[in-house]
């Protein structure tokens, strides 16, 4: 368990040991440390979003997470398994992980990949025909092929990916990052979700939970809505003059402050409301311009696939993510999310549909990687691509694959990770992680480490115990860093 702490885990001017050694009264020194800790916690609770120093030298400043909801098949995309091809159609025994088959041993028929693999780049990474554009960037990517996670259904696994818990109300990764590091741009949210899903965890995937409300993520758009609605409603009032708008804002804040003075017992929630109104006011200056993709050149929009039927929606998300990140947003999540009622990559009986989703996302993701690199942003930005789990090497239905939390692939880019590198492995048929295993807790710990945070020290006291994103687990996968 990490050491107990009531305060933000930042370094004090002197350590506790130094205070005890230099003070004539040890009790007084302890009292001073407690007061300093209380003050730091009070600053957090008051909604202070200013930048806070990292715990150690960071490799990256920001994170972009490209969430492929539904579980893309690793054995059909990035995890090449010759033995699976050779043994196509053969039945072997598997121990079930799903509902009525959990823990039971049954025979299942192996099914080879639907697409051919080739090697690409100087690193020789195998990639299937699903992702012809991403193949051009394999020398910049770090593949994690020994991923495994908790939960066998989309809801719990998606919640675990975002919060480190399958069924409890816990803060999301983005909220923890905001709590630990603050934001670079006071005129924009520090944590943004683009087109998030209303299901499979829904708002809990970007919730602050028991952290102060100011660390809640900001959703822009919603899954299953038109991409044209990927904006912030009423960001400007075009019916009133700037003077009238300012006067109304000031009056609203005066009333809010009066409420705060009358109800000090609710200071945290009311202060969060006041701070959120102040942020909304400041956003009017920067957000409209940043959210306006028309300011990009036609060549840039074309590179992201904007204007093309297959790639327009996701291309807009990827370009928006680059603009927000460039403007100082700490964490942007791009969601290739719900295709109601089934998550998009969730093909239990129609694996060929993976090609539809690959065509929608391949070009925009490749363009984002190229754009970040060209602008010099990839050096201090971590790009994370992945789903909540993978898919089985055996068939389900006629030509589908079941959920597989035991082994799958994600990839990282930028932020000091080794380029053109492959870490870990599943077994000979791609069913279970066996080498270089990276649990989702480990990936969370590693991402926090790259951003300058010790995952064991990023704690928050609630209900009598210290909570952290990785609970009591997680290790930093140091082998993937340069």
C-alpha positions, 0 to 999 in steps of 0.5 A: 500500500502507498503511504497515507497522504491527505495532500497532493503528492507534490514535494514540500520545500523540506522533507519531513525527516529534515524538519524533524532533524532541524526543529527543536520540537518534533511535534511542532514540525509534524504540526507544520507538515500537517498544516502545509498538507491541509493547505495543499488539499484546500487549494485542490478542493477550491478548484485550482487548475493551475499547473502543478510540478511533476513528481519526476522529470516527465517524458511527455506533457500530454496524452491522446487516447484513441479508443477503439470500442468493442474489441478489435481483433489483434490476431487479424490486425497486429499480432501475426500468428503463423500457427493459427493459419496452419491450424485453421479449422482444427478443434482444441480445448479452451477454458471459458471466460464468458458467462455460461462457459466461465471456467469450463473446458470445451472444444472450439474450432480455430479460425485463421485471420481474415486478412493477409499480413506483411512486414513493414518498416525497418523494424519489420512489424507485421500488419494485416491488410486492415491498416494500410495507412498505419503501416507507414508509421510502424517505425514510430510505434511501440506495440504492446502484444502481451496486454491483458485485462479485467472483465469479460463484457464490454461494460466492466472492461471499458470501465476498467480501462478508464477507471481501474475498476470494473464495477465501482465509482472511481475517478477516471484516468483523465481526472487523475491526470488533472488532479496530479498535473493541472492544466496548461491552458486556463482558457480550455478544459484540461480533459476532453472527451470527443464523441463519448458513448452514453453506454458501457460506463457512459459518463463514469468513463470521464467522471471525477467520482470522489475527486473534486468536481473541477476534475470532471472531464468535458464531453464534446459531442456524443456517440451516435450523433452527427459529427456536426454536433461535436461542438460546445453548445452556446459557446457564444451568445449572438443575441447580446452585446459583449457588454451585456454578456459580461454584466450578466456573467458578473451578476451570476457570479456575485449571486453564486458567491453570496450563496457560498457565503451563506452555505459554507458547508457546501463550499466544495460543490459551490466553489466547483460551480463558480470555477466552472462558470469562470472557465466557461467564460474564459473559453469564449475567447479560445474555444470557438477558434480551436473548434473551427476545423475550417481554419485548417488548410484543405490539404490538412483536411484531406490528409485526415479524410475529411470530406470522404464518406468513410473517414469524415466523422473520425477524421474530424475527431482526430484533427480536433484532438490535434488542435486541442492538444496543441492548444494545451489540453492535457488529455484528449480522448477520441472515441470510435464508439457505439454503433447501437446496439452493438459496439463497433468492433464487436463482431461475434458473427461477422468478422469481415465487418472489421474492414468497415471500421478499419477503413473509417479509422486507419487514414485519420489515425495515420494522419494524426501521427504524421501531423503530430510528428511534423509539428514536433508534438509527438516528442512530448505527446503520448498517443495510445491506440487500443480497445477494452480487450481483444478477440479469440482465435477460435470462431464463434457463429459462422465467422465471428470471434468472442471477447478475449481479455486474456491477450490482445494488442495496443500500441503507443507512440511518442512520449519517449517510448521506443519507436519501431518496437514490439514488447510482449507476446501471446501464445502461438495462436494468440489466445493468452499473453505469455511473455512481457505481460502488461496488465491494464493496471501496468499500462496506467502506471506506465502512462502516468510515469511517462507524464511525470507521476508516480502511480503509487504516490498519486493518492486521494483520501476518501472514506478513510482510505487512500485511493489511487488509479492502480489500486494496490497493483501496477508496475511501470513497464520501463523496458518500453522507454528509450 
